[in-house]
Structure formats: structure tokens, C-alpha cells
Amino acid sequence: APAAALSVAQSRFVFFRAWGATRAYFWQLLGAFLLLLAGYIVISMIIGSILQIPMNQAMMPIVTELMAGGEPAALAARFLEVMGSPLMLASLAANIVASVILSCVLYIAFFGVNACLAGAALEQGKPAG
């Protein structure tokens, strides 16, 4: 994973030789990535749960009527009406935007871990190649 960071640091392509420079840091690298991924999952679930509140409230009357044995054609029409409402569309858009932003933050954090690892390898005199 740190091949790109090492290539930038050394100003040459070292993709296939990066393992030699970072082999001693495997467990630290794996731990950092797993920690970032766990944080991403937790934060994503919290944000997703908050953004789904308006969607759940809009769908609850339809689900309640469905469980009570309501007419399927009328429920389908109400479902389409609710799904096309501005509140639902705004909630879906907010969910997409939040997911994209959170994913970008995760990738930047991954790049930061790689850059720190590449810097540490170069400081210890372990250039790739």
C-alpha cells in the first residue's frame, strides 16, 4: 500500500520494491488500516441512522396500514407518493453526500498512514530498491 507514497518521496517508480522498505511495519500498517476502517464503519452507521430518521417517519404510516391489511394498490400509490416527496429526496441526497464525504476522508486517512510509513522507512535508511 505505501508504494505510491514511496514513489513520491523518492521521485521514481518503486511500486514493486516497496515491500522491502516497509516489511518491518506490516503489523503496524495493518493495525492502522483496521482501526481507520472500524472508525469509518461506526461513524457511517451513526450518520446513516440519523439521516434515516425522516425516511422511517415518512414510511411508518404505510407500513402500519400494510400490517393492518390495507389495499395493496392504494398502498403502492402512497408509497410512490412518499418516495417522491421533497423530504425523502432531500434525505436520500444528504445520505449520498455524507457517504461520499466520509469515504473521501477515509481514503485521505489511508494515504496519510502510507505517507507516515514511507517517511519512517526512509528515515531509517530503508529506501525501496
N, C-alpha and C positions, 0 to 999 in steps of 0.2 A: 503493500500500500504506500510506503513512503518513497517509491521510485520517482514520482513526479516532483516531490519536494527536493530530493537529492539531485535530480536533473537540473532544477532551477538553481540550487545552491552551487553546483559545480559548473554551470553553464555548458553542459554537454549531456548527451543522451546516455543515461546509466540505468535504463529500465531493468535489464536482465541481471545487473550486478548489484542491485540494491539490497538483496538478501544478505550478502556478505557484510555489509555495513550495519545492518540492523538485526542480525541474528540474535545477538545477546539481549535484545529488548523485546523479544517475542511476547513474553507473558505480560509485560507492562503495556505493550501496544494492544494486545487482546483485551486486557482488563479495561483500558481506557475506552476502547470501542464499545465494549459491552456496557460499561457504565453510561456512556453517552446514549446508547440505544435504549437502555432501560429508562433513562430520564425522558427521552423522546416519547416513548410509549406511554408513560404516566401522564406527561403534560398533554399529549394528544388525546388521551381518554378524558381528561378533565375538561379540556376545551370543547371536545366533541359533545360531552354530556351537557355542558352549559348551553351550547348552540342548538341542541336538540330539544330543549325545553319548549320553545314556541311550537315546534313541529308536533311534539307529543300532545300539547294542549289543543292544537287545531284538529288533531286526528281522534282525540278521545271520544267526542260525541258520535262519530261514525262507528268506532269500534264498539261502543256501548249499544248502539242501535243494532249492529250486526249480531252481537251476542244475544240480544233480545229477540232475534228472529225477524229483523226488518226485511223489507223487499229488496232483493239484490239489484234490480235495475235502478231504483231510487238511490240506493247506497253508492252504486258506481257513479252516478251523476254527481252526488255530493262529494265523493272522493276526488273526482276530476276538478270540481269547483275549488275544493280546498287546496289541492296541489298547485293550481294555477293562481292562487291568491298572492298578492304582493308580499304578505308576511312570510309565506312559505318560500317564495322565490328569493327573498332577501336572506332568509335563514340558510338556505342552501348555498347561496353565493358567499355568505360570511364563512360557512364551513369550508368551502373550497379555498377561499383566500387564506384562512387560518392554516389550513393544511399545507398550502404552498409555502407560506412564510415559515412555518415550523420545519418543513423539510429543508428549506434553504439554510436555516440556522443549524440544523443537524449536519449538513454537508460542509458548511464552513467550519464547524467544530471538528469534524473529521480531518479536514485539511490542516487545521491548527495542530492537531495531535501529530499528524505526519510531519509538519514543519518543525515542531519541537523535537521530534525523534531524529529527524535529519540533522538538525543543528547539534544535538547531543552526540551523534555519531561522528560528525565532522570535527567537533571539539576534541574528541578522544583520539583523533587521527585515524579514523577508520573510513577513508574515502572508498566509495564504491569503485571497483575496477582495479 
